[in-house]
Amino acid sequence: MRKKIIAANWKMNKSFTEVQEYVKQFPTTEATCYNHTQVILCIPSTYLQWCIEYFKHTQIAIGAQNVHDSEKGAFTGEISAIMLKSIGTTYCIVGHSERRQYFNETDSQIARKVELLHKYSIIPIFCCGETLEQRNNNVHFSIIEKQVNSVIKNLSDDQMLKTIIAYEPVWAIGTGINATAHQAQEMHTYIRKIIQSKFNDKITQNVIILYGGSCNSFNAHELFSCADVDGGLIGSASLNVDEFIRIIKTAQDIQNKIIQK
Ligand code: PGA
């Protein structure tokens, strides 16, 4: 059975004082509350080491939001997979649409990033998603197929299992317009089909696929109840600790019901 994953993507937000306030309010002692649900905070790189230390003895994992596609060298201002690993980072977002759009990241660069993360045993949270124009032109399935294939074509069975996919339609990110449960489920099923064309059924059924894009405590229940939606990558709604905890609890409730069945 797949577990639920709720990942925060803080993007370029919060001062160190705000980070300290946020984590103080985060329930870390309720160990059982995180059973079957993995919570990941993907935070600005400046706070990674401090947060990793802070959450060391808890079930909360810390992730980065990006990594460079080279192992090391003359890339001023960039951060490598080796650096992330050396401070204990366990997850890293790659291929977010904001990176594709504002930093011109290509599918092949993103595929290299995923490979490097695997080399250093960091779990990639690989993002894919179509624009509104692409959806309106009815090419959304082929766009996702191209983005997903460019990454999974090089993965071993074990690496595929250790890759989290986040479907984030660009038109839903930060707009307040989330994909409907139907749209999310339809695309997640399609992504699973793409995986199935290269991997066996067991692997296909075990890959975690998250939904992201204006997900909040009001729509989380409907979205996370979809059979192929294994949780969410949460942007704006993760910035407020109470709201983020409501979303985590929603995922836990759904997962507990599945387990009790
Ligand atoms: P949003 O962002 O929840 O603010 O729409 C999601 C994301 O970009 O990962």
Boltz pocket constraint, residues with backbone or C-beta under 6 A from the ligand:
constraints:
  - pocket:
      binder: B
      contacts: [[A, 9], [A, 168], [A, 172], [A, 173], [A, 174], [A, 175], [A, 176], [A, 212], [A, 213], [A, 214], [A, 215], [A, 233], [A, 234], [A, 235], [A, 236], [A, 237]]
      max_distance: 6.0
